[in-house]
Amino acid sequence: MKLFASALAVAASVYGQAPEGMVAIPRGSFVMGSPMNEPGRLEGENQRTVTISRGFFMFATEITKDQWDVVREWALQHGYVDLMEGTNGRITEHGDEIHPVAQVSWSSAAKWCNAKSEMEGRTPCYTVTGNIYRNSAYDRVDCDWDANGFRLPTEAEWEYACRAGTTTAFYTGSIVHVKSSPVDLNLDRAGWYWGNSGWNSHSVKQKQANAWGLYDMHGNVWEWCWDWHGGFPEGINPKGPSYPSGAFPFETFRMMRGGGWNSPAWRCRSANRDTSLAPNTGIDNAGLRPVLLETVSRDELQLNQTMPEQPTYGACPKKQDGKDSLVVVTHGWIPAWEPIDLRWLDDMAKAIEDNLASRGVNNWQVYPYEWAEKAHIPLVQGGPETALFNARGEGVNLGDCIVADGWKNVHLITYSAGATLIQAACDTIKSSFPSAIVHLTFLDPFVGFDGAGRMEYGARADWSDQYFAHDFKTSGEIFSFTEGALRNAYNVNVTWLDENKVPVRVFYSPGSGAVSGTCYETVSSHDWPNQFYMNTILNRQQGSEGLGFPLSMEGGGFSAVTQYPTGNATSRVLGVPDAPCEEYSFAETTQAFAETPVDFSSVTFMKSSTGEKNIYSTGFELGTESPVWIAIELSTTNNANLLSFEAAFTSSPGAEGVFSIYSGTNIVGTLDERVTSSGMRRHSFPIPFLQAQQERMLGFRLDPFSEVQSRITVTNIIVGFRGLQEPFSLFSAGIENGSPVFQLAGPNGTYAVESSTNLEDWNALAFLVNTNGIVRFTDPTPSRATRFYRAVAP
């Protein structure tokens, strides 16, 4: 019972105060239907996943005769002329017991919902030819699914609410006895049926409720649903056939769920859907249990919560006596499954200090800048892309510190997703202190899933250099997330200086479907450019040709950088490269897609009662009173996992606003006014996967952290997709010449394959160039240990 109480408490906290007599049903997904081995199962109960994307309220009990009478009396005085009277149980001589109303048709049930809606000032859901449905037994009744009035649940909503997270035949357990005798003990705890009812309905709330507080979902009286009798519902918010086909008589019937007082146990199961009646027919074991859409959504309540905390940033370097120049070394994304270990950062800073001391260079201060908490991010929360965004705010913070202390010369060194940190720091420095000399060094920089960093990194610096490698982890030349030339840097490929580089076979898809592959690609690692640069600090990198740390200001060779112009599209190669695999054409595997910008004149949106809100067709403006927010319901044509928009703070000096972006109830990003670059700028965030046609709320909230009002303008909001639209599979395809053969099937493009013997350490095995949907490959490496394989594509 404590578990049930906990579930109810969560629902109440999510949805606020439920209307009288109703309980909150949170949105979610579930498996509808029954497993093949469930006793009493019918053919039409095939299991499938169904999503209920919007929470709702449902009456805790079936509508009682007393409740029916109150609304019916009002309705008969307000234009409803043919509502059935209904009965209070099959046997009427039962004293003061309050039974669920019965002997009411689907048509009367729908009209009763409309009448109760009008009584309470709500918008009725049911209409006929555009008019409120009040009279006659029309078949072609329409439903406004966004109206705030009462309506009958869909079959999917009914079963979802009935199960309340359970997967057994009843919410109290499995079905034990299919027939009426002996009594099924699990069903006996939940409801009245043939085996225990005494051939009559019973007062509500006499049996055990489910985890969401619903009584009598099994037995007592059947409950009308919206759906016509038809194919099994599936997908997102399924509603069954639009109208009956009429091919068979039962296809002109409306569905009922839950079983009744005269039903055998198998007909009271959560998944049972064998009973339906004509819409104008009423029987003595059929009633209703209406629902309401949530009046205050969970998303809206999330946006109404107390203001988020103001972001904090890494510690700034404290200027030491006698120092006028600064070296900053910083890191990038730290995968959430790895511990935070930044010893390499301290080691590199110490190596630079020792190098300077050995040469008598005393005016430079070296500082390792850490921002680990904002970089230690799971892939499901955006991984490196989110770290890339967080790094930008850190960079503005660092740039402000450097400007405040008046550093004369600045060298910023970074690795991977720290690239936006040093770029933002450079932009900040040059905006306020243009005479400072700024040198940027990028080590295998992550350019973002959209590749924007390739054009941005190195801009406004006095000189920039980049050192990258052809590596497997970041997909190498296939996707070029960390590989290839930057427009504003001197680009150097250090792959072939790596002593641990390995040759990796390349396989492609021949027309015959056979195994191919005679070419090899040399592969280094994502960490190698970092180690290469460290080696140049320690003066022990063979073949560096004077590049790396010696070209820095503090390294003593900065006067020579004019020989190395930035933007060299053909990167300089150190070491002796292998012959390229010219017979293979590496293809882009991921597909990029963007919807058109959101049109605010054609979307449903909610907004706070406080603050200034100016809404236009292309976007909106917010001005703070806390909280001020706007939320829109979005449904995309295609799958989506990215959100981008243009935004600019337009506040007076001294404002310290924080702009939070929500996808559903998740905060996917924030813009801190203190560290956001001035002017209109596009921002991109990964969002939890949004399936095509699935509804998702996007929320935008602005909070002040000073007495000065904060204002922001947001425009051109776009959702898009980056990655594989379709799944791919990898499986064994037999043995050939003593080696195991594997087959990858999936969208055309290039994949990477890795192998492991312990599921922790993965080694590069092959590139697969898939040109016709299938590519086969072998693993010629002998191994007595069990070996695991995986294919990788962003």
Disulfide bonds with the S-S distance in Angstrom:
Cys316-Cys401 1.68
Cys519-Cys581 1.72
